[in-house]
Amino acid sequence: MRSLEDLEAMFAVGMTSWQKTIVMRHARIMGLKLVREAKRRTPVDTGNLRRHWFFRVDESGGVRIWALNDAEYAAYVNNGHRIVRGGHTVGFVPGKHMLEKAVGEYREKHMKQDVEDMLEDLRRAMR
């Protein structure tokens, strides 16, 4: 350490490190709850679509929670699709909008409490 500024910089790095740990832990909890809501809203024929829900927490430019479904037909079930027979469109299947409904449900039921819990953990760590 050469100066007080170096000490302050080291302290700031340490603060962001423990803050990041707390925020990431709570982001994973939020992601789990969001995926649970999405699974609840997913229609089931074989269960394949429901099993393919997962989440990812991204730290670039802030913390983002991505709810994803990697089943190849997930977008068609969520957004709707045309019915084509013999090269002609004969109908349309409306989307189930399971992801959008899950996000809305999560916001209504869980988001406020999850954010309050995260802030409380950050406050507790500051003491």
C-alpha positions in Angstrom: 0.0 0.0 0.0 1.4 3.3 -1.1 -1.4 5.6 0.0 -4.8 6.1 1.5 -6.3 6.0 -2.0 -4.9 2.5 -2.6 -6.5 1.4 0.7 -9.8 3.0 -0.3 -9.7 1.2 -3.7 -9.0 -2.1 -2.1 -11.9 -1.6 0.3 -14.2 -0.7 -2.5 -13.3 -3.9 -4.4 -13.9 -5.9 -1.2 -17.3 -4.2 -0.8 -18.4 -4.9 -4.3 -17.2 -8.5 -4.0 -19.4 -9.3 -1.0 -22.3 -7.3 -2.4 -22.0 -9.2 -5.6 -22.1 -12.5 -3.7 -25.3 -11.6 -1.9 -27.0 -10.2 -5.0 -26.0 -13.3 -7.1 -27.4 -15.7 -4.4 -30.7 -13.8 -4.4 -30.8 -13.7 -8.2 -30.5 -17.5 -8.3 -33.4 -17.7 -5.8 -35.5 -15.4 -8.0 -34.6 -17.4 -11.1 -35.7 -20.7 -9.4 -39.1 -19.1 -8.5 -39.5 -17.7 -12.0 -38.8 -21.1 -13.6 -41.3 -22.7 -11.1 -44.0 -20.3 -12.3 -43.2 -21.0 -15.9 -43.3 -24.8 -15.4 -46.7 -24.4 -13.7 -48.1 -22.5 -16.7 -46.6 -24.9 -19.3 -49.0 -27.3 -21.0 -48.2 -30.9 -20.7 -48.5 -33.7 -23.3 -45.4 -35.6 -22.8 -43.7 -33.4 -20.1 -40.7 -32.6 -22.4 -41.5 -28.9 -22.7 -41.9 -28.6 -18.9 -38.6 -30.4 -18.2 -36.6 -28.0 -20.5 -37.1 -24.9 -18.5 -34.0 -23.4 -16.9 -32.6 -20.1 -15.9 -29.3 -18.3 -16.2 -27.9 -15.3 -14.2 -25.9 -12.9 -16.3 -23.6 -10.4 -14.7 -22.6 -8.2 -17.7 -23.7 -4.6 -17.2 -25.7 -5.5 -14.1 -27.5 -8.6 -13.0 -30.0 -10.2 -15.4 -32.0 -13.3 -14.9 -32.8 -15.2 -18.1 -35.6 -17.8 -18.1 -35.1 -20.1 -21.0 -36.6 -23.2 -22.6 -34.4 -25.1 -25.0 -37.1 -27.4 -26.4 -37.1 -26.9 -30.2 -40.8 -26.1 -30.3 -41.0 -24.0 -27.1 -41.3 -20.7 -29.1 -44.2 -22.1 -31.2 -46.1 -23.1 -28.1 -45.4 -19.8 -26.3 -46.0 -17.4 -29.3 -48.4 -19.4 -31.4 -47.9 -20.7 -35.0 -49.6 -21.2 -38.3 -51.0 -24.5 -39.4 -49.8 -25.3 -43.0 -51.1 -28.2 -45.1 -50.0 -28.8 -48.6 -48.2 -25.5 -48.7 -51.3 -23.5 -47.7 -52.1 -21.9 -44.4 -55.3 -23.5 -43.0 -55.3 -22.1 -39.5 -53.5 -20.6 -36.6 -52.8 -21.9 -33.1 -52.8 -19.1 -30.6 -49.8 -19.0 -28.2 -50.0 -20.0 -24.5 -47.8 -17.1 -23.5 -46.5 -19.2 -20.6 -43.3 -17.1 -20.1 -45.1 -13.8 -20.1 -47.7 -15.1 -17.7 -45.0 -16.5 -15.4 -43.1 -13.2 -15.3 -46.3 -11.4 -14.4 -47.2 -14.0 -11.8 -43.7 -13.8 -10.3 -43.9 -10.0 -10.1 -47.2 -10.1 -8.3 -46.5 -12.9 -5.8 -42.8 -12.9 -5.1 -40.7 -10.0 -6.5 -41.4 -7.4 -3.7 -40.5 -9.9 -1.0 -37.5 -11.2 -2.8 -36.1 -7.7 -3.3 -36.8 -6.8 0.4 -35.0 -10.0 1.5 -32.0 -9.1 -0.7 -31.9 -5.6 0.7 -32.2 -6.9 4.3 -29.2 -9.3 3.7 -27.2 -6.4 2.3 -28.0 -4.3 5.3 -27.1 -7.1 7.7 -23.8 -7.6 6.0 -23.0 -3.8 6.3 -23.3 -4.0 10.1 
